[in-house]
Amino acid sequence: MGTPEWAIPSLQAVLDSGSEISAVFTQPDRPVGRKRVLTPSSIKQFSQTQKLPVHSPEKAGNPETLELVRSLAPELIIVCAYGQILPHSFLDIPRIGCFN
C-alpha cells in the first residue's frame, strides 16, 4: 500500500525479493495541474508497468474494501505513505500483521 513516487523503491524491493504480491492498494486518481487532469498515483503507474493488480478505494475501511482484502487472505501488508489512517478492522486482516 502506497501512493507517492518515493514509495516505489519499497515496492521494488518487495518485487526483487521474490515475494508474492497479491495486490497493490493506492489512493484514487486525483486531478492534477491547471487543467485538473485526472492522474493516477506514482505507485499505480509503476504497478501497472509491473502487471500487478491495483486497487484504489476511496476509503480503506469501507465494507467493500475490507471484503476485498479478506478475500486476498494476505499474510502481511506493507504500508508506505498510503495517505489514510487504516482502521483496526483493516489492520487485523493479515495473518502476520501490517508494517508501516
C-alpha positions as CSV (number, residue, x, y, z in Angstrom):
1,M,0.0,0.0,0.0
2,G,1.4,3.4,-1.0
3,T,0.8,6.4,-3.1
4,P,3.8,8.8,-3.8
5,E,6.8,8.3,-6.0
6,W,9.1,7.8,-3.0
7,A,7.1,4.6,-2.1
8,I,8.2,2.9,-5.4
9,P,11.7,1.8,-4.1
10,S,9.9,-0.1,-1.2
11,L,7.6,-1.8,-3.7
12,Q,10.6,-2.6,-6.0
13,A,12.4,-4.2,-3.0
14,V,9.4,-6.5,-2.4
15,L,9.4,-7.4,-6.1
16,D,13.1,-8.0,-6.1
17,S,12.8,-10.3,-3.0
18,G,10.6,-12.7,-5.0
19,S,7.7,-12.4,-2.6
20,E,4.2,-12.9,-4.0
21,I,2.3,-9.6,-4.2
22,S,-1.5,-10.3,-4.2
23,A,-2.4,-6.7,-4.9
24,V,-1.3,-3.1,-4.6
25,F,-3.6,-0.5,-2.9
26,T,-3.2,3.2,-3.6
27,Q,-5.2,6.4,-3.5
28,P,-7.8,7.0,-6.3
29,D,-6.7,9.1,-9.3
30,R,-6.7,12.8,-8.5
31,P,-7.0,16.0,-10.6
32,V,-3.5,17.5,-11.2
33,G,-2.4,20.8,-12.7
34,R,-4.2,23.8,-14.0
35,K,-6.4,21.7,-16.3
36,R,-7.1,19.4,-13.4
37,V,-6.3,16.3,-15.5
38,L,-7.3,13.1,-13.6
39,T,-3.9,11.4,-12.9
40,P,-3.1,8.0,-11.3
41,S,-0.6,7.9,-8.4
42,S,3.0,7.1,-9.0
43,I,2.6,3.7,-7.3
44,K,-0.4,2.9,-9.6
45,Q,1.6,3.8,-12.7
46,F,4.5,1.7,-11.6
47,S,2.3,-1.2,-10.5
48,Q,0.7,-1.3,-13.9
49,T,4.0,-1.4,-15.7
50,Q,4.8,-4.4,-13.5
51,K,1.4,-6.0,-14.3
52,L,0.4,-6.0,-10.6
53,P,-3.3,-5.9,-9.7
54,V,-4.1,-2.4,-8.4
55,H,-7.0,-1.2,-6.3
56,S,-7.8,2.4,-5.5
57,P,-10.6,2.6,-2.9
58,E,-11.9,5.9,-1.6
59,K,-11.8,4.6,1.9
60,A,-9.7,1.7,3.2
61,G,-12.2,1.0,5.9
62,N,-15.3,0.7,3.7
63,P,-17.1,-2.7,3.7
64,E,-16.3,-3.4,0.1
65,T,-12.6,-2.8,0.6
66,L,-12.4,-4.9,3.8
67,E,-14.2,-7.7,2.0
68,L,-11.7,-7.5,-0.9
69,V,-8.7,-7.5,1.4
70,R,-10.2,-10.5,3.3
71,S,-10.7,-12.4,0.0
72,L,-7.0,-11.9,-0.8
73,A,-6.1,-13.5,2.5
74,P,-2.8,-11.6,2.9
75,E,-0.2,-12.9,5.3
76,L,1.4,-9.5,5.5
77,I,0.6,-5.9,4.4
78,I,3.4,-3.4,3.9
79,V,2.3,0.3,4.0
80,C,4.5,3.1,2.7
81,A,2.8,6.5,2.6
82,Y,-0.7,5.3,1.8
83,G,-2.4,8.6,2.7
84,Q,-5.2,7.3,5.0
85,I,-5.3,6.1,8.6
86,L,-6.1,2.4,8.4
87,P,-8.9,1.3,10.8
88,H,-8.3,-1.7,13.2
89,S,-10.8,-3.7,11.1
90,F,-8.3,-3.4,8.2
91,L,-5.1,-3.9,10.3
92,D,-6.5,-7.1,11.8
93,I,-6.9,-8.9,8.5
94,P,-3.3,-10.1,7.6
95,R,-2.1,-13.2,9.5
96,I,1.3,-11.7,10.4
97,G,0.2,-8.1,10.5
98,C,0.8,-4.7,8.9
99,F,4.1,-3.0,8.7
100,N,4.4,0.8,8.1
